[in-house]
Amino acid sequence: MMHTICKYTDDTELVISDLIKRNNGEEVIKVIYEIASEGGLESA
């Protein structure tokens, strides 16, 4: 699940995932910047 952390004045959002446990036991969190576009969402 993704959670919005903040929303900037240009409507860009900073979102993070829940804690993800990889097969090797490593735990990670995805951090993504998103902005709405005509075709859906653009992210980096």
N, C-alpha and C positions, 0 to 999 in steps of 0.2 A: 504494500500500500504506500502511496506517496502522500506527503504532507507539505502544504505550503508554509514556508517559514516567513517570507515577506513578499510584498508586491510593490514594485517601483512605480513612479509617476508615468512611465511610458508603457505600463501594463506588463512589463517583464516580471515573471515570478521566479523566486528561488524555492525549489522543492527538494525534499530529501525523502529517501525510502526508509522503511523499517529496517532493522538489523537483518542482514542476509548472511547466512552461514554457508560457505562454499564446501564442496566435497572434501577439500584438504583440511577442513576445520577452521580456516581463516574466516573472520567475521568482518563484513564491510557494510558501509552505508553509501548508497548512490546519491550524489549531489548534482542537480540538473537546473539549468536556467531555461525557462520556457517563455515563449510569447505567442499569442494567437495570430494566425495568418489566414488567408482566404482558404487554404487547403487543409486547415486543421491547426496543429501546433508545430512550431519550430523549436528545436531544443539544442543545447550545447552542453 
